[in-house]
Amino acid sequence: MKYPDGQEVRLGDRVGLGDDREGVVVCSIDTDEYSDTHPREQWAYLRTGVMIEFPSFGLIHYETAEDDLHLIRRA
């Protein structure tokens, strides 16, 4: 999956959603990258996209990026 600006979403990226929501990419099904706390066995069934963990929303699965999802910094 790619951010709206064309950059690839990667495991561990710190991301922003809207003006004040910040989360972390905990797995990228597209690139077969998974964090220790969110292993492949748990999420590979989704087949595509990424999982992002937000403190205020919890885990969200994205198959495509929302327009206001943006990279804050790489891991």
Long-range contacts (C-beta under 8 A, 24 or more apart in sequence): 1-28, 1-30, 1-48, 1-49, 1-50, 1-62, 1-63, 1-64, 1-65, 2-65, 3-65, 3-69, 3-70, 3-71, 4-65, 4-66, 4-67, 4-69, 4-70, 5-70, 5-71, 7-71, 9-50, 9-65, 9-71, 10-74, 10-75, 11-35, 11-75, 12-74, 12-75, 13-71, 13-72, 13-73, 13-74, 13-75, 14-71, 14-72, 14-73, 14-74, 14-75, 15-52, 15-69, 15-70, 15-71, 15-72, 16-68, 16-69, 16-70, 16-71, 16-72, 17-52, 17-54, 17-66, 17-68, 17-69, 17-70, 18-68, 21-54, 21-56, 21-57, 22-54, 22-55, 22-72, 23-52, 23-53, 23-54, 23-55, 23-57, 23-60, 24-52, 24-53, 25-50, 25-51, 25-52, 26-51, 26-52, 26-53, 26-59, 27-51
